[in-house]
Amino acid sequence: MPNSTRLRRTIYSHWLKYRRQMVEELTRTNRLTEALRQAEWRTVDLLYELVSVKKMQYQAAWELATQEWRLPETEARPQEPSSVNPTLNPYSSPLLTSE
């Protein structure tokens, strides 16, 4: 993985171990790099929000921020009927929505 960060490599290793089928599908459709980049940036953004803005302890923030890509695939991406949100990105995080 050229230009890969430590976090991106961590996500990739985790996915290889626990979500091999998803990695194979993303690789086959040429979307793995983008999915890794998105997971990495969502993690970084959420960590910043939780630690810097909400003043959460780093370890607790890390657990929350990495929860999406650490959960088994069926738990990390709950199925939503496409009629409710036809543009739902299967790799988006419900933790990042702002109210």
N, C-alpha and C positions, 0 to 999 in steps of 0.2 A: 504494500500500500504506500505509494509515494505520497509525500506531503501529509503524512498521517500524524495526528497528535496522539499523545498517550491515552487521552480519553476515548478517542475514536478507535484505537486499537483495543481498548478495554471492552467497548461496546461490541466490536466485531468478534472478539474472543468469546464473549458471553453468548452472542447470537449463534456462533458456530457450535457451541456446546449445548445450548438449550433450545435453539430455534433453527436447526439445520435446514429444515424444509423451507422456511422463509428465506434464508440466505440463498439457497439454491434457486428459488423462484426469482428473487431480486437480481441475482447474477444472470440468470437466463434472460430476463427482460431488460438487462442493462441498467438497473436502477439501484444497485447496491451502494455505490458511492454516494449518490444523492440521499438515500435513506440514512446512511451513516452520518452524513453531514448534518441532516436535519435533527437526528437524535442527539448528536453532540451539541448543536446550538440550542436546542430546547433545554438540555441539561444545564448548560452554562447560563442561559438566561434565567432559568428558574432558580439556580443556585444564587445568582446575583440578587434576585428579588427577595429570596428568603433570608439570606445572610445580611445583605447591605440595607435593604429597605425595611424588612420586617424584623430584623435583629435576632433571627433564630440562630441557635448554636449550629456550627458547621456540620457536625456529624448527623444531626437530625435533619438538616436541610439536604445533605447528601442523600440520605435514605429516601426522602420524598422526591428529590429531583431525578434520581436514577430508577425510581420505582417502575416507570413505564417500560423501559427496555430490559429491566431485570425480571419482570413477571413472566410466567409462561404465556405463550402466545394467546391462548384463549382468554386469559385474565387481562392481559395488557390491552387487547383490542376488542372491547365488547361490541357485539354486533348491534347495529342500529338499522332499522328498516330504511331502505334507500329512499322511500317516499318522504321520510321525515327530513333527511338531509342528503340530497343526491350528490353533493360535492364533498361529502365527508372524506377526509384524508385518513386512511387507516393508520398512519404514523403520527397523527396529531395528538397532542396531549390535552386532556380535559383539565389538567392542573394549571395550564397557562392562560385560561380564559380570565379576563378581567371583568369586574363588575363595577 
